[in-house]
Every structure is written in structure tokens, then in C-alpha cells.
């Protein structure tokens, strides 16, 4: 899952980014509200965390702009302002939750999971393709009911391929979504990670991870599956 954090306090940003990454999130961080707004419009996120008081465009303005543009990405506001009027303003503008500073990152993670369950439903948090099942919240992978231990990166890559079985993803797309935007496009990290996944999962041919020459990879869609 991908998260955007717009927060100018470096200390808070550091522990939030570290806490989310420990839970397997891919995190983009912006210290400036204008850049954060651009990121939120240009990229896909599962959740956006907005500090209300950031330089440039403030958190409420970002939220208002996103909703005006029809972006329904779940948003949690992070702020030291905890007056009732402040909370009501944020919620009325379309925020999905509100967390006052200081907070424990464990509470933030729990709220994100609760929010994602509420927004997408429990069923959509479990991805299934043939014998392969991924629980996006508990981060557990199973093949035919057998737990398989995956690294965070391996889990994120498998989750990405499972979103649309049969669809071909270019290596650059996979790098962008699983590793972030700062990696060298010529790297062979995707191929190495795919090799490890094939070995660990040992999937049957019906749901094999296929290489598409000159393009990238896809997860074969099982016969008869819509």
C-alpha cells in the first residue's frame, strides 16, 4: 500500500515514515504543501496524511482541492490544533479521520487500517488468485493455505501483480510502484525479486508469474476467472 505524508516537522516525519515502512507501506514524503498537492494529484495512493500547518498550501487547502477535483483518496489530518471547530472544519471538508499531535505511530497505523477496512471493505483487503492469497492488512501470504514468508518488497510486488491478473506491467511501472521513484531504471532489481518470488511461492502454471519479453511481467489469470 502507498501512503503520502505531507509534514514539515522533520522529527515527526521521520518516525511516521519509519513506522509506516516497517508495516510494509511505500511512503512518499513532502515537506511543502504545494509539492504535496502536486504529488496527491499526480500519483495514486491508498491513504494521504496531511499536516494542517505546512508551508505553502496548508493541509485543509490541499484536502479541499483534492475533493474538488473528485479525488476520494482516504485522508487523515495530523495537527496540533485540537479544538472542536478545527476538527469539524477538516471533517466537513472531506477528511476521513483526524489525529491530534502528539500521537503514537502505532495508533496512526491502526487508524489507517481501520479506515481502509471501512472504505474498501474487509473482502477487498484480501486478494486471491487461484491458490494464492494475500491479506493486505496482516501482510500474510498463503499458497493453498500454506503460509509463505515474504519480505516487504516481495509482498508489495506480489500485491501489485495481483491487482489485475493477466495485465502486463512494465519494469518501469513495477519499479515506480514497488520501489519508489528514486531508483535507477536500468537496475535488475525487479527481475531478481521475481526470481525469489517464483522460488518461494512455487505457484502452479495456471497462475504463474510470466515474463513478457521486452516489456515486463504479469500474473497469469486462471482459466474461467473473470
Order of alpha helices (4+ residues) and beta strands (2+ residues): beta-alpha-beta-alpha-beta-alpha-beta-alpha-beta-alpha-beta-beta-beta-beta-alpha-beta-alpha-alpha-beta-beta
